[in-house]
């Protein structure tokens, strides 16, 4: 009886319904835009099983939706990296786990590598460009400190090069020149050689 008289209950239900709608819209945008970057808001609404008006109620413009989607993507990427043991695993193992997290992320958000999708707005909060490189740089610096990685190149440059290698490998997969397995193996080999950690993991060439 107390629950039915609780004036806060309808407000909580509305917030819960709104959260479900937002999550459905973001997931639909991830899927639809990953397949068709020029898809309309109407198509996203249909996939999310909500009305077009509901989409615009939460995201007043396509740019607002894209910014929210990128922020959600960054949160997912951050969670993947949290689970990867970057601070505790041996540096070369941690680097392999970093790359594996990246492959899982790119499989869920292929639209972020689509060259036709230009001018993507950056979110006000989390942004993959802000979340990922510092964590990789810390890992590389740790490996340099333990002697697992080459100390000569700056860690920031190596981090940028590793991310560039993975993007290039993902583009090869998207263009059909490599399988995902081939790209992952080549990317790991090239990354370890770049960082000077190949001897332990790859053996003699």
ZASEMI-201107 format. One record per residue (C-alpha): residue number from 1; x, y, z. Coordinates in steps of 0.05 Angstrom, whole numbers, plus 5000, padded with zeros to 4 digits. Example, Ala and Ser with C-alpha at 12.3 -4.5 7.8 and 13.67 -1.06 7.14 Angstrom:
% ZASEMI-201107
@resi->1 | c1->5246 | c2->4910 | c3->5156
@resi->2 | c1->5273 | c2->4979 | c3->5143
***
This chain:
% ZASEMI-201107
@resi->1 | c1->5000 | c2->5000 | c3->5000
@resi->2 | c1->5057 | c2->5047 | c3->5017
@resi->3 | c1->5087 | c2->5036 | c3->4948
@resi->4 | c1->5023 | c2->5056 | c3->4913
@resi->5 | c1->5020 | c2->5121 | c3->4952
@resi->6 | c1->5094 | c2->5138 | c3->4943
@resi->7 | c1->5094 | c2->5203 | c3->4902
@resi->8 | c1->5165 | c2->5190 | c3->4879
@resi->9 | c1->5148 | c2->5124 | c3->4846
@resi->10 | c1->5118 | c2->5152 | c3->4781
@resi->11 | c1->5179 | c2->5197 | c3->4773
@resi->12 | c1->5226 | c2->5138 | c3->4783
@resi->13 | c1->5186 | c2->5098 | c3->4732
@resi->14 | c1->5191 | c2->5155 | c3->4681
@resi->15 | c1->5266 | c2->5160 | c3->4692
@resi->16 | c1->5273 | c2->5085 | c3->4684
@resi->17 | c1->5232 | c2->5086 | c3->4620
@resi->18 | c1->5273 | c2->5144 | c3->4593
@resi->19 | c1->5338 | c2->5106 | c3->4608
@resi->20 | c1->5313 | c2->5045 | c3->4571
@resi->21 | c1->5294 | c2->5088 | c3->4511
@resi->22 | c1->5362 | c2->5122 | c3->4511
@resi->23 | c1->5398 | c2->5055 | c3->4515
@resi->24 | c1->5355 | c2->5026 | c3->4459
@resi->25 | c1->5368 | c2->5087 | c3->4414
@resi->26 | c1->5443 | c2->5086 | c3->4426
@resi->27 | c1->5447 | c2->5011 | c3->4412
@resi->28 | c1->5405 | c2->5020 | c3->4349
@resi->29 | c1->5450 | c2->5077 | c3->4326
@resi->30 | c1->5512 | c2->5034 | c3->4338
@resi->31 | c1->5483 | c2->4978 | c3->4294
@resi->32 | c1->5450 | c2->5019 | c3->4240
@resi->33 | c1->5505 | c2->5070 | c3->4231
@resi->34 | c1->5557 | c2->5014 | c3->4232
@resi->35 | c1->5522 | c2->4985 | c3->4171
@resi->36 | c1->5499 | c2->5049 | c3->4138
@resi->37 | c1->5534 | c2->5113 | c3->4161
@resi->38 | c1->5483 | c2->5156 | c3->4124
@resi->39 | c1->5423 | c2->5123 | c3->4157
@resi->40 | c1->5367 | c2->5170 | c3->4178
@resi->41 | c1->5341 | c2->5184 | c3->4248
@resi->42 | c1->5277 | c2->5149 | c3->4225
@resi->43 | c1->5315 | c2->5085 | c3->4211
@resi->44 | c1->5349 | c2->5089 | c3->4279
@resi->45 | c1->5281 | c2->5099 | c3->4312
@resi->46 | c1->5252 | c2->5039 | c3->4276
@resi->47 | c1->5309 | c2->4994 | c3->4298
@resi->48 | c1->5303 | c2->5019 | c3->4369
@resi->49 | c1->5228 | c2->5006 | c3->4367
@resi->50 | c1->5212 | c2->5078 | c3->4388
@resi->51 | c1->5181 | c2->5136 | c3->4351
@resi->52 | c1->5222 | c2->5188 | c3->4315
@resi->53 | c1->5195 | c2->5239 | c3->4364
@resi->54 | c1->5223 | c2->5198 | c3->4422
@resi->55 | c1->5292 | c2->5199 | c3->4389
@resi->56 | c1->5290 | c2->5275 | c3->4382
@resi->57 | c1->5264 | c2->5283 | c3->4453
@resi->58 | c1->5329 | c2->5253 | c3->4479
@resi->59 | c1->5375 | c2->5275 | c3->4423
@resi->60 | c1->5354 | c2->5341 | c3->4391
@resi->61 | c1->5401 | c2->5332 | c3->4331
@resi->62 | c1->5441 | c2->5279 | c3->4295
@resi->63 | c1->5505 | c2->5311 | c3->4323
@resi->64 | c1->5478 | c2->5304 | c3->4394
@resi->65 | c1->5462 | c2->5230 | c3->4381
@resi->66 | c1->5532 | c2->5218 | c3->4352
@resi->67 | c1->5566 | c2->5253 | c3->4411
@resi->68 | c1->5526 | c2->5210 | c3->4460
@resi->69 | c1->5543 | c2->5148 | c3->4420
@resi->70 | c1->5617 | c2->5164 | c3->4422
@resi->71 | c1->5614 | c2->5178 | c3->4496
@resi->72 | c1->5580 | c2->5110 | c3->4508
@resi->73 | c1->5633 | c2->5077 | c3->4464
@resi->74 | c1->5689 | c2->5109 | c3->4505
@resi->75 | c1->5657 | c2->5083 | c3->4569
@resi->76 | c1->5655 | c2->5013 | c3->4540
@resi->77 | c1->5727 | c2->5018 | c3->4516
@resi->78 | c1->5749 | c2->5042 | c3->4585
@resi->79 | c1->5714 | c2->4982 | c3->4617
@resi->80 | c1->5749 | c2->4934 | c3->4569
@resi->81 | c1->5816 | c2->4965 | c3->4587
@resi->82 | c1->5799 | c2->4961 | c3->4661
@resi->83 | c1->5790 | c2->4885 | c3->4652
@resi->84 | c1->5854 | c2->4877 | c3->4611
@resi->85 | c1->5904 | c2->4879 | c3->4668
@resi->86 | c1->5945 | c2->4935 | c3->4637
@resi->87 | c1->5975 | c2->4955 | c3->4704
@resi->88 | c1->5990 | c2->4885 | c3->4731
@resi->89 | c1->6005 | c2->4837 | c3->4674
@resi->90 | c1->6076 | c2->4832 | c3->4646
@resi->91 | c1->6085 | c2->4890 | c3->4598
@resi->92 | c1->6086 | c2->4849 | c3->4534
@resi->93 | c1->6025 | c2->4808 | c3->4556
@resi->94 | c1->5990 | c2->4872 | c3->4576
@resi->95 | c1->6005 | c2->4901 | c3->4507
@resi->96 | c1->5974 | c2->4840 | c3->4474
@resi->97 | c1->5913 | c2->4848 | c3->4519
@resi->98 | c1->5908 | c2->4922 | c3->4502
@resi->99 | c1->5905 | c2->4903 | c3->4428
@resi->100 | c1->5853 | c2->4849 | c3->4441
@resi->101 | c1->5809 | c2->4899 | c3->4477
@resi->102 | c1->5816 | c2->4945 | c3->4417
@resi->103 | c1->5794 | c2->4890 | c3->4369
@resi->104 | c1->5733 | c2->4875 | c3->4411
@resi->105 | c1->5716 | c2->4949 | c3->4413
@resi->106 | c1->5723 | c2->4959 | c3->4338
@resi->107 | c1->5679 | c2->4899 | c3->4325
@resi->108 | c1->5624 | c2->4933 | c3->4365
@resi->109 | c1->5636 | c2->5003 | c3->4336
@resi->110 | c1->5661 | c2->4994 | c3->4264
@resi->111 | c1->5630 | c2->5062 | c3->4245
@resi->112 | c1->5687 | c2->5098 | c3->4282
@resi->113 | c1->5735 | c2->5073 | c3->4228
@resi->114 | c1->5691 | c2->5090 | c3->4169
@resi->115 | c1->5729 | c2->5140 | c3->4125
@resi->116 | c1->5665 | c2->5169 | c3->4098
@resi->117 | c1->5641 | c2->5190 | c3->4167
@resi->118 | c1->5676 | c2->5257 | c3->4174
@resi->119 | c1->5664 | c2->5313 | c3->4223
@resi->120 | c1->5641 | c2->5268 | c3->4280
@resi->121 | c1->5627 | c2->5314 | c3->4339
@resi->122 | c1->5669 | c2->5301 | c3->4401
@resi->123 | c1->5629 | c2->5291 | c3->4465
@resi->124 | c1->5634 | c2->5337 | c3->4524
@resi->125 | c1->5652 | c2->5280 | c3->4571
@resi->126 | c1->5688 | c2->5216 | c3->4554
@resi->127 | c1->5722 | c2->5213 | c3->4486
@resi->128 | c1->5762 | c2->5152 | c3->4461
@resi->129 | c1->5816 | c2->5201 | c3->4438
@resi->130 | c1->5824 | c2->5223 | c3->4511
@resi->131 | c1->5812 | c2->5156 | c3->4545
@resi->132 | c1->5856 | c2->5107 | c3->4507
@resi->133 | c1->5925 | c2->5138 | c3->4490
@resi->134 | c1->5943 | c2->5157 | c3->4562
@resi->135 | c1->5931 | c2->5087 | c3->4586
@resi->136 | c1->5973 | c2->5056 | c3->4531
@resi->137 | c1->6027 | c2->5108 | c3->4543
@resi->138 | c1->6030 | c2->5088 | c3->4617
@resi->139 | c1->6035 | c2->5015 | c3->4598
@resi->140 | c1->6092 | c2->5028 | c3->4550
@resi->141 | c1->6128 | c2->5071 | c3->4600
@resi->142 | c1->6122 | c2->5015 | c3->4651
@resi->143 | c1->6151 | c2->4966 | c3->4600
@resi->144 | c1->6208 | c2->5014 | c3->4586
@resi->145 | c1->6221 | c2->5018 | c3->4661
@resi->146 | c1->6225 | c2->4943 | c3->4669
@resi->147 | c1->6269 | c2->4935 | c3->4607
@resi->148 | c1->6215 | c2->4897 | c3->4568
@resi->149 | c1->6209 | c2->4953 | c3->4516
@resi->150 | c1->6259 | c2->4997 | c3->4481
@resi->151 | c1->6274 | c2->5058 | c3->4523
@resi->152 | c1->6297 | c2->5101 | c3->4465
@resi->153 | c1->6232 | c2->5125 | c3->4432
@resi->154 | c1->6185 | c2->5169 | c3->4474
@resi->155 | c1->6127 | c2->5129 | c3->4503
@resi->156 | c1->6077 | c2->5180 | c3->4474
@resi->157 | c1->6104 | c2->5168 | c3->4404
@resi->158 | c1->6102 | c2->5092 | c3->4412
@resi->159 | c1->6030 | c2->5096 | c3->4438
@resi->160 | c1->6008 | c2->5137 | c3->4377
@resi->161 | c1->6044 | c2->5089 | c3->4330
@resi->162 | c1->6012 | c2->5027 | c3->4362
@resi->163 | c1->5942 | c2->5058 | c3->4356
@resi->164 | c1->5957 | c2->5076 | c3->4284
@resi->165 | c1->5980 | c2->5005 | c3->4270
@resi->166 | c1->5915 | c2->4976 | c3->4297
@resi->167 | c1->5873 | c2->5025 | c3->4256
@resi->168 | c1->5912 | c2->5007 | c3->4193
@resi->169 | c1->5902 | c2->4932 | c3->4208
@resi->170 | c1->5828 | c2->4943 | c3->4218
@resi->171 | c1->5824 | c2->4980 | c3->4151
@resi->172 | c1->5856 | c2->4920 | c3->4117
@resi->173 | c1->5801 | c2->4876 | c3->4146
@resi->174 | c1->5747 | c2->4925 | c3->4125
@resi->175 | c1->5775 | c2->4925 | c3->4054
@resi->176 | c1->5778 | c2->4849 | c3->4051
@resi->177 | c1->5853 | c2->4844 | c3->4045
@resi->178 | c1->5862 | c2->4808 | c3->4111
@resi->179 | c1->5819 | c2->4765 | c3->4156
@resi->180 | c1->5808 | c2->4789 | c3->4226
@resi->181 | c1->5853 | c2->4734 | c3->4253
@resi->182 | c1->5909 | c2->4752 | c3->4204
@resi->183 | c1->5904 | c2->4825 | c3->4220
@resi->184 | c1->5906 | c2->4813 | c3->4295
@resi->185 | c1->5967 | c2->4769 | c3->4290
@resi->186 | c1->6005 | c2->4817 | c3->4244
@resi->187 | c1->5986 | c2->4876 | c3->4287
@resi->188 | c1->6011 | c2->4842 | c3->4350
@resi->189 | c1->6076 | c2->4822 | c3->4317
@resi->190 | c1->6088 | c2->4891 | c3->4288
@resi->191 | c1->6070 | c2->4924 | c3->4354
@resi->192 | c1->6118 | c2->4881 | c3->4395
@resi->193 | c1->6174 | c2->4894 | c3->4345
@resi->194 | c1->6160 | c2->4969 | c3->4346
@resi->195 | c1->6164 | c2->4970 | c3->4422
@resi->196 | c1->6224 | c2->4924 | c3->4425
@resi->197 | c1->6186 | c2->4868 | c3->4460
@resi->198 | c1->6189 | c2->4816 | c3->4404
@resi->199 | c1->6243 | c2->4770 | c3->4431
@resi->200 | c1->6203 | c2->4741 | c3->4488
@resi->201 | c1->6137 | c2->4732 | c3->4451
@resi->202 | c1->6157 | c2->4718 | c3->4379
@resi->203 | c1->6222 | c2->4679 | c3->4384
@resi->204 | c1->6273 | c2->4679 | c3->4328
@resi->205 | c1->6250 | c2->4704 | c3->4260
***
